[in-house]
């Protein structure tokens, strides 16, 4: 790999890393934020929701922007937005400033994630792309755990504000590399045609959907609004010549891979959330020790992701994905045995090893299949769909787990139900990716 592509891969990995650790760092500082700024529970929830809504709502737009206006311009714009949001979030005098800054951060992340992944499609081919995607995929689990540890240290010994300031030197470093390494790639004005109505419908539709499952009081009303906008969005994409989300992206394998990614992300986000709660409320771990407790998952995820290039080369994406999902199912089965009397090592750490290694094997093949044979002109849009599926999946998974466990009285019972949902999601992913391949669909249909 030449020096230019090494620098590009550095930008890609750091871009995903800062967005991956962001949520975890904020979680550890919520209590201190509430105390220092006088936030009630509603305002505190919007510190998280503002970021999630912006990230989910602008993800498809973020993916298409770099296809239209050039990778370097849009990447730099995303970095500046994320940096401004981070700076303002670290110095807010009031709740409203903090919430607005989190929304700006979310827009920056929504543009940054698909644009950086599109760089892999642009500059890496064949086995090098498989390796780059493997590194990229390993950052997700690694970033969450590192974020919990950093956030725990900052919340325990310094201030939650530093959790936002630590992004600034990384963003400055990425801006310098981007300006030096990436070509301008500006299109002539007469070539730039942007799907304004498609953009509007997609932002409003995804925004409404994420809000419906992320705290809206009238869930069914917001779901109905989301469906209306998404219907208008799809109709718009069918008739315009330069759609924000070309429908040609949705062939059989890419569609299945993105649906599978949505469910996979939901299973793992719920796992992170509820196991973190269990460790703090039942095992009485501090935020710092919660981050350390996720080390088995972090290390095994990274190890699994690093095995992916060789596994894909020898066995292909499907067999690698099959192995990863099988390990994840074993891990969730192990988690189902967890209760208030379980020790950390036998009840959590050992199942984490299976889940982590399985997660490491699963993420790269899902990404590979989600961008398989995508034309260069659509690479930003394709990565936007991949990232949108992941982000929406996180919201859907957590919402479903919270809803189905709402009647449980104890945290151990809540976690048991959540892990059962995670097992179910993973099983559905297994069915989506392999039911048709092994000719079981027709047999079941004819029974």
C-alpha positions in Angstrom: 0.0 0.0 0.0 1.5 3.4 -1.0 1.9 6.3 1.3 -1.1 8.2 -0.2 -3.5 5.4 0.5 -2.1 4.9 4.0 -3.0 8.5 4.8 -6.4 8.1 3.2 -7.1 5.0 5.3 -6.0 6.9 8.4 -8.6 9.6 7.6 -11.2 6.9 7.1 -10.4 5.1 10.4 -10.2 8.2 12.5 -13.5 9.5 11.0 -15.3 6.4 12.1 -13.5 6.3 15.4 -14.6 9.8 16.5 -18.2 9.0 15.7 -18.0 5.6 17.3 -16.6 6.9 20.7 -18.9 9.9 20.8 -22.0 8.1 22.0 -20.1 6.2 24.7 -18.3 9.2 26.1 -21.6 11.1 26.4 -23.3 8.3 28.2 -20.7 8.4 31.0 -21.1 12.1 31.4 -24.9 12.4 31.5 -25.2 12.5 35.3 -22.6 15.3 35.7 -24.1 17.2 32.8 -27.5 17.1 34.5 -26.1 18.3 37.8 -24.0 21.1 36.4 -26.5 22.5 33.9 -29.6 21.8 35.9 -31.1 19.5 33.2 -34.3 17.7 33.9 -34.9 14.2 32.5 -36.6 15.5 29.4 -33.7 17.8 28.5 -31.2 15.1 29.3 -32.8 12.7 26.9 -32.6 15.4 24.2 -28.8 15.6 24.6 -28.8 12.1 23.1 -31.9 12.3 20.9 -30.6 15.5 19.1 -27.5 13.7 18.0 -29.3 10.5 17.0 -32.0 12.3 15.1 -29.5 14.4 13.1 -27.3 11.5 12.4 -30.1 9.3 11.2 -32.0 12.0 9.4 -29.1 13.4 7.3 -27.3 10.1 6.6 -28.7 9.6 3.0 -28.0 13.2 2.2 -24.5 12.9 3.6 -23.8 9.9 1.4 -24.9 11.6 -1.8 -23.3 15.0 -1.2 -19.8 13.7 -1.8 -20.9 12.0 -5.0 -22.2 15.3 -6.2 -19.7 17.9 -4.9 -16.5 15.9 -4.4 -15.1 13.8 -1.5 -12.6 16.4 -0.2 -15.0 19.3 -0.1 -17.7 17.3 1.7 -15.3 15.5 4.1 -13.8 18.8 5.1 -17.3 20.3 5.6 -18.3 17.3 7.8 -15.1 17.7 9.9 -15.7 21.4 10.4 -19.4 20.8 11.4 -18.4 18.0 13.8 -15.6 20.2 15.2 -17.9 23.2 15.7 -20.5 21.0 17.4 -17.9 19.5 19.7 -16.5 22.9 20.7 -19.9 24.3 21.4 -20.9 21.1 23.3 -17.9 21.5 25.6 -18.6 25.1 26.5 -22.4 25.3 26.8 -23.9 27.9 29.3 -27.3 26.3 29.0 -29.3 23.2 28.0 -30.5 24.7 24.7 -26.9 25.4 23.5 -25.8 21.9 24.4 -28.8 20.3 22.6 -28.2 22.5 19.5 -24.5 21.7 19.5 -25.3 18.0 19.7 -27.6 18.4 16.6 -24.7 20.1 14.7 -22.4 17.2 15.8 -25.0 14.7 14.5 -25.2 16.4 11.1 -21.4 16.4 10.9 -21.3 12.6 11.7 -24.1 11.9 9.2 -21.9 13.4 6.4 -18.6 12.1 7.7 -19.4 8.4 8.1 -20.6 7.7 4.5 -18.1 10.0 2.9 -15.1 8.4 4.6 -16.4 4.9 3.7 -16.8 5.9 0.1 -13.1 6.7 0.1 -12.4 3.0 0.6 -14.4 2.2 -2.5 -12.6 4.9 -4.5 -9.0 4.0 -3.5 -9.0 0.3 -2.6 -9.7 -2.7 -4.8 -9.7 -6.4 -4.4 -8.0 -7.9 -1.3 -6.8 -4.4 -0.2 -10.4 -3.3 0.0 -11.3 -6.3 2.1 -8.5 -5.5 4.5 -9.5 -1.8 4.6 -13.2 -2.7 5.3 -12.0 -5.1 8.0 -10.0 -2.3 9.7 -13.0 0.0 9.3 -15.4 -2.5 10.8 -13.2 -3.2 13.8 -13.3 0.4 14.8 -17.0 0.2 15.7 -16.7 -2.1 18.7 -13.3 -0.8 19.6 -14.6 2.8 19.6 -17.5 2.0 21.9 -15.3 0.4 24.5 -12.6 3.0 24.3 -15.3 5.7 24.6 -16.6 4.1 27.7 -13.1 4.0 29.3 -12.2 7.6 28.2 -15.6 8.9 29.3 -15.3 7.1 32.6 -11.8 8.5 33.3 -12.9 12.1 32.4 -16.2 11.9 34.3 -14.4 10.4 37.4 -11.3 12.6 37.5 -11.8 15.7 35.3 -15.0 17.1 33.6 -17.5 15.8 31.1 -16.6 18.8 29.0 -13.3 17.3 28.0 -15.1 14.5 26.4 -16.1 16.9 23.6 -12.7 18.7 23.5 -10.7 15.6 22.8 -12.1 15.5 19.2 -10.6 18.8 18.2 -7.0 17.8 17.7 -8.1 14.7 15.8 -10.3 16.8 13.5 -7.5 19.3 12.9 -5.2 16.4 12.0 -7.7 14.9 9.6 -8.3 18.3 7.9 -4.6 18.7 7.3 -4.3 15.3 5.8 -7.4 15.8 3.7 -6.1 19.1 2.2 -2.7 17.6 1.4 -3.7 14.1 0.1 -7.2 14.2 -1.4 -7.8 15.7 -4.8 -10.3 18.6 -5.1 -12.6 16.7 -7.4 -14.9 19.6 -8.1 -17.5 19.1 -10.8 -18.3 21.7 -13.4 -21.3 23.7 -12.5 -23.3 22.5 -15.5 -22.8 18.9 -14.3 -24.1 19.5 -10.8 -27.8 18.5 -10.4 -29.1 17.9 -6.9 -32.3 16.2 -5.9 -33.7 18.9 -3.6 -37.2 17.2 -3.1 -35.6 13.8 -2.6 -33.3 15.3 0.0 -36.2 17.0 1.8 -38.4 13.9 1.8 -35.6 11.6 3.0 -34.5 13.9 5.9 -38.1 14.4 7.1 -39.0 10.7 6.6 -36.0 9.3 8.5 -36.1 12.1 11.1 -39.8 11.3 11.8 -39.1 7.5 11.9 -36.1 7.8 14.3 -38.1 10.3 16.5 -41.1 7.9 16.6 -38.9 5.1 18.0 -36.7 7.4 20.1 -39.0 9.1 22.6 -42.0 10.6 20.7 -45.1 10.7 22.9 -47.4 9.9 20.0 -45.5 7.1 18.3 -48.1 6.0 15.8 -48.7 9.5 14.6 -44.9 10.0 13.9 -44.7 6.6 12.3 -47.5 7.6 9.9 -45.8 10.8 9.1 -42.6 8.9 8.4 -44.3 6.5 6.1 -45.9 9.3 4.2 -42.6 11.1 3.6 -40.8 7.9 2.7 -43.5 7.0 0.2 -43.1 10.5 -1.4 -39.3 9.9 -1.3 -39.4 6.6 -3.2 -41.8 8.1 -5.7 -39.5 11.0 -6.2 -36.4 8.8 -6.7 -38.2 6.8 -9.4 -38.7 9.8 -11.6 -35.6 12.0 -11.2 -32.4 11.6 -13.3 -30.0 12.2 -10.4 -31.6 10.8 -7.3 -30.2 11.2 -3.9 -30.7 7.4 -3.4 -30.6 5.6 -6.8 -33.0 2.7 -6.6 -30.6 0.7 -8.6 -28.6 0.2 -5.4 -31.3 -2.2 -4.2 -30.5 -5.4 -5.9 -31.1 -8.7 -4.1 -27.8 -9.2 -2.2 -27.3 -5.5 -1.3 -30.8 -5.2 0.0 -30.6 -8.3 2.1 -27.2 -7.2 3.5 -28.6 -3.8 4.5 -31.7 -5.3 6.2 -29.4 -7.8 7.9 -27.1 -4.9 9.0 -30.1 -3.0 10.5 -31.0 -6.0 12.7 -27.4 -6.8 13.5 -26.8 -3.2 14.7 -30.0 -3.3 16.7 -28.9 -6.5 18.5 -25.5 -5.2 19.4 -26.6 -1.7 20.4 -29.1 -3.2 22.8 -26.4 -5.5 24.1 -24.1 -2.5 24.9 -26.8 -0.5 26.5 -28.3 -3.2 28.7 -25.1 -4.9 29.8 -23.7 -1.4 30.7 -26.9 -0.9 32.9 -26.6 -4.3 34.4 -22.9 -3.9 35.3 -23.7 -0.5 37.0 -27.0 -1.3 38.7 -26.5 -5.0 39.6 -22.8 -5.5 39.8 -22.2 -1.9 41.0 -19.4 -1.2 38.6 -18.3 2.4 38.1 -18.4 3.9 34.6 -14.6 3.4 34.3 -14.9 -0.3 35.3 -17.8 -0.8 32.9 -15.5 0.3 30.1 -12.8 -2.1 31.3 -15.4 -4.9 31.7 -16.0 -4.7 27.9 -12.4 -5.5 27.2 -13.2 -9.2 26.3 -15.6 -7.9 23.7 -13.2 -5.3 22.4 -10.3 -7.5 22.0 -12.2 -10.4 20.5 -14.0 -8.1 18.0 -10.7 -6.6 16.9 -9.1 -10.1 16.6 -12.1 -11.4 14.6 -12.0 -8.4 12.3 -8.3 -8.9 11.6 -9.1 -12.6 10.6 -11.6 -11.4 8.0 -9.3 -10.7 5.1 -7.8 -14.2 5.1 -11.2 -15.8 5.8 -12.9 -14.0 2.9 -10.0 -14.8 0.6 -10.2 -18.5 1.5 -13.9 -19.0 2.0 -15.8 -15.9 0.7 -18.1 -13.4 2.4 -21.0 -15.8 2.9 -19.1 -18.5 4.8 -17.3 -15.9 6.9 -20.6 -14.3 7.7 -22.1 -17.7 8.5 -19.3 -18.4 11.0 -19.7 -15.0 12.6 -23.5 -15.3 13.1 -23.1 -18.7 14.6 -20.7 -17.4 17.2 -23.0 -14.5 17.9 -25.9 -16.9 18.5 -23.7 -18.9 20.9 -22.8 -15.7 22.7 -26.4 -14.6 23.1 -27.4 -18.0 24.4 -24.6 -17.7 27.0 -26.0 -14.3 28.0 -29.4 -15.8 28.5 -28.1 -17.6 31.6 -27.0 -14.4 33.3 -28.9 -13.4 36.5 -28.3 -11.3 39.6 -26.1 -14.0 41.1 -23.9 -14.6 38.1 -20.2 -13.8 38.3 -18.8 -11.4 35.8 -16.4 -13.9 34.3 -18.8 -16.8 33.8 -21.9 -14.8 33.2 -20.7 -12.0 31.0 -17.0 -12.2 30.0 -17.0 -15.6 28.4 -20.2 -15.0 26.3 -18.6 -11.7 25.3 -15.7 -13.5 23.7 -18.1 -15.4 21.4 -20.2 -12.2 20.7 -17.1 -10.2 20.0 -15.4 -12.6 17.7 -18.6 -13.2 15.9 -19.2 -9.4 15.6 -15.7 -9.0 14.2 -16.4 -11.7 11.5 -19.9 -10.3 10.7 -19.4 -6.6 10.2 -16.9 -6.7 7.3 -18.8 -9.2 5.1 -22.1 -7.2 5.7 -20.2 -4.0 4.6 -18.7 -5.8 1.6 -22.0 -7.2 0.5 -23.8 -3.8 1.1 -21.4 -2.1 -1.4 -20.9 -5.1 -3.7 -20.4 -4.1 -7.4 -21.5 -0.5 -6.8 -20.6 2.0 -9.6 -18.1 4.7 -8.6 -20.6 7.4 -9.2 -22.9 5.8 -6.6 -20.4 4.9 -4.0 -21.3 7.8 -1.7 -25.0 7.0 -1.9 -24.3 3.3 -1.3 -22.3 3.9 1.8 -25.0 6.3 3.0 -27.5 3.5 2.8 -25.1 1.2 4.7 -24.6 3.7 7.4 -28.3 4.7 7.5 -29.2 1.0 8.0 -26.7 0.8 10.9 -27.8 3.9 12.6 -31.5 3.2 12.2 -30.9 -0.3 13.4 -29.3 0.9 16.6 -32.4 3.0 17.3 -34.9 0.3 16.4 -33.1 -2.4 18.4 -32.8 -0.3 21.5 -36.4 0.8 21.2 -37.7 -2.7 20.8 -35.7 -4.0 23.7 -36.9 -1.2 26.0 -40.5 -1.7 25.0 -40.7 -5.5 25.4 -38.9 -5.3 28.8 -40.9 -2.4 30.2 -43.0 -4.7 32.4 -40.0 -6.4 34.0 -39.3 -5.3 37.6 -35.6 -6.1 38.0 -32.6 -5.2 35.9 -31.6 -8.9 35.7 -35.0 -9.8 34.2 -34.8 -6.8 31.8 -31.4 -7.9 30.6 -32.6 -11.4 30.1 -35.5 -10.2 27.9 -33.1 -7.8 26.0 -30.7 -10.6 25.3 -33.5 -12.8 24.1 -34.5 -10.1 21.6 -30.8 -9.8 20.5 -30.8 -13.6 19.9 -34.0 -13.3 17.9 -32.6 -10.4 15.8 -29.4 -12.4 15.1 -31.5 -15.5 14.1 -33.5 -13.3 11.7 -30.3 -12.1 10.1 -29.2 -15.7 9.7 -32.4 -16.5 7.9 -32.3 -13.4 5.7 -28.8 -14.1 4.5 -29.0 -17.9 4.2 -32.6 -19.1 3.9 -32.6 -18.5 0.1 -29.1 -19.7 -0.4 -29.8 -23.1 1.0 -33.1 -23.5 -0.8 -35.1 -23.7 2.3 -37.5 -20.9 1.4 -39.4 -22.8 -1.3 -39.5 -26.0 0.9 -41.1 -24.0 3.8 -43.5 -22.3 1.5 -44.7 -25.6 0.0 -45.2 -27.3 3.4 
